[in-house]
Protein backbone atom coordinates (compact mmCIF):
# COMPACT_ATOMS: atom_id res chain seq x y z
CA UNK A 1 0.00 0.00 0.00
CA UNK A 2 2.73 2.59 0.84
CA UNK A 3 4.40 1.95 -2.54
CA UNK A 4 1.15 2.59 -4.36
CA UNK A 5 0.59 5.83 -2.42
CA UNK A 6 4.15 6.96 -3.23
CA UNK A 7 3.61 6.14 -6.90
CA UNK A 8 0.32 8.07 -6.99
CA UNK A 9 1.97 11.01 -5.27
CA UNK A 10 4.83 11.04 -7.80
CA UNK A 11 2.34 10.82 -10.69
CA UNK A 12 0.26 13.68 -9.25
CA UNK A 13 3.32 15.89 -8.75
CA UNK A 14 4.56 15.29 -12.29
CA UNK A 15 1.10 16.13 -13.67
CA UNK A 16 1.08 19.40 -11.72
CA UNK A 17 4.56 20.29 -12.93
CA UNK A 18 3.57 19.62 -16.53
CA UNK A 19 0.45 21.74 -16.21
CA UNK A 20 2.58 24.78 -15.36
CA UNK A 21 4.55 24.49 -18.60
CA UNK A 22 1.79 25.85 -20.84
CA UNK A 23 1.96 29.14 -22.72
CA UNK A 24 3.89 32.01 -21.24
CA UNK A 25 1.86 34.34 -19.02
CA UNK A 26 1.91 38.00 -20.06
CA UNK A 27 1.72 40.76 -17.44
CA UNK A 28 0.19 44.09 -18.44
CA UNK A 29 1.96 47.33 -17.62
CA UNK A 30 0.17 49.36 -14.95
CA UNK A 31 -0.43 53.09 -15.55
CA UNK A 32 2.12 53.13 -18.41
CA UNK A 33 4.75 51.77 -15.99
CA UNK A 34 6.81 48.65 -16.64
CA UNK A 35 7.95 47.35 -13.26
CA UNK A 36 10.51 44.51 -13.21
CA UNK A 37 12.74 42.80 -10.69
CA UNK A 38 16.19 41.54 -11.58
CA UNK A 39 17.96 38.74 -9.77
CA UNK A 40 20.31 35.94 -10.57
CA UNK A 41 19.55 35.27 -14.20
CA UNK A 42 15.85 36.24 -14.24
CA UNK A 43 13.77 39.22 -15.24
CA UNK A 44 10.35 39.07 -13.55
CA UNK A 45 7.86 39.22 -15.12
CA UNK A 46 9.37 37.65 -18.20
CA UNK A 47 6.59 38.73 -20.63
CA UNK A 48 5.06 42.19 -20.42
CA UNK A 49 2.52 44.00 -22.60
CA UNK A 50 2.27 47.78 -22.69
CA UNK A 51 0.60 50.50 -24.75
CA UNK A 52 2.63 52.33 -27.40
CA UNK A 53 4.05 55.74 -26.51
CA UNK A 54 6.08 56.96 -23.57
CA UNK A 55 6.50 54.41 -20.79
CA UNK A 56 8.22 54.54 -17.42
CA UNK A 57 10.53 51.59 -16.80
CA UNK A 58 11.33 50.75 -13.17
CA UNK A 59 13.91 48.08 -12.34
CA UNK A 60 14.81 46.70 -8.90
CA UNK A 61 17.76 44.42 -8.22
CA UNK A 62 16.63 41.84 -5.69
CA UNK A 63 19.62 39.61 -6.36
CA UNK A 64 23.13 39.51 -4.93
CA UNK A 65 25.06 40.30 -8.13
CA UNK A 66 24.97 43.50 -10.17
CA UNK A 67 22.41 43.62 -13.01
CA UNK A 68 21.11 46.08 -15.55
CA UNK A 69 18.17 46.27 -17.93
CA UNK A 70 18.40 46.93 -21.65
CA UNK A 71 15.45 47.30 -24.04
CA UNK A 72 16.48 46.27 -27.54
CA UNK A 73 15.02 45.49 -30.94
CA UNK A 74 14.65 41.99 -32.28
CA UNK A 75 16.36 42.01 -35.70
CA UNK A 76 14.44 40.50 -38.61
CA UNK A 77 17.71 39.04 -39.86
CA UNK A 78 19.32 36.93 -37.07
CA UNK A 79 22.77 37.82 -38.48
CA UNK A 80 22.20 41.47 -37.55
CA UNK A 81 22.81 42.64 -33.98
CA UNK A 82 19.90 44.05 -31.96
CA UNK A 83 19.69 47.82 -31.56
CA UNK A 84 19.71 49.16 -27.99
CA UNK A 85 16.82 51.56 -27.46
CA UNK A 86 17.28 52.24 -23.74
CA UNK A 87 19.71 51.05 -21.10
CA UNK A 88 19.08 51.54 -17.41
CA UNK A 89 22.08 51.97 -15.15
CA UNK A 90 23.78 49.02 -13.51
CA UNK A 91 22.24 48.20 -10.15
CA UNK A 92 23.94 46.72 -7.12
CA UNK A 93 22.00 44.47 -4.74
CA UNK A 94 18.96 46.29 -3.34
CA UNK A 95 19.14 49.27 -5.71
CA UNK A 96 16.35 50.64 -7.90
CA UNK A 97 16.28 52.89 -10.98
CA UNK A 98 13.71 54.33 -13.40
CA UNK A 99 13.84 55.84 -16.89
CA UNK A 100 11.40 56.72 -19.61
CA UNK A 101 11.35 55.29 -23.11
CA UNK A 102 9.09 55.95 -26.10
CA UNK A 103 8.22 52.82 -28.06
CA UNK A 104 6.18 52.09 -31.17
CA UNK A 105 4.03 48.97 -31.49
CA UNK A 106 6.19 45.87 -31.81
CA UNK A 107 8.00 43.19 -29.86
CA UNK A 108 11.19 44.02 -27.97
CA UNK A 109 13.68 42.12 -25.82
CA UNK A 110 14.52 42.91 -22.23
CA UNK A 111 18.01 41.71 -21.28
CA UNK A 112 20.71 42.09 -18.69
CA UNK A 113 23.81 42.97 -20.72
CA UNK A 114 26.34 42.20 -17.99
CA UNK A 115 28.76 39.38 -18.83
CA UNK A 116 26.82 36.23 -19.82
CA UNK A 117 23.65 36.97 -17.80
CA UNK A 118 21.41 36.88 -20.90
CA UNK A 119 22.85 33.51 -21.92
CA UNK A 120 22.10 32.22 -18.42
CA UNK A 121 18.41 33.15 -18.80
CA UNK A 122 18.15 36.81 -17.79
CA UNK A 123 15.95 38.03 -20.62
CA UNK A 124 12.31 38.78 -21.30
CA UNK A 125 9.86 40.02 -23.91
CA UNK A 126 8.06 43.36 -24.11
CA UNK A 127 5.03 43.48 -26.41
CA UNK A 128 3.97 47.03 -27.27
CA UNK A 129 0.51 47.49 -28.79
Secondary structure, DSSP 4 states (H G I P E B T S, - for coil): -HHHHHHHHHHHHHHHHHHTTSSPP-EEPBTTEEEEEEETTEEESSEEEE-SEEEEEEEEE-SSS-EEEEEEE--SSTTSPPPEEEEEEEE-TT-EEEEEEEE-SEEEEEE--STTTTTTT-EEEEEE-
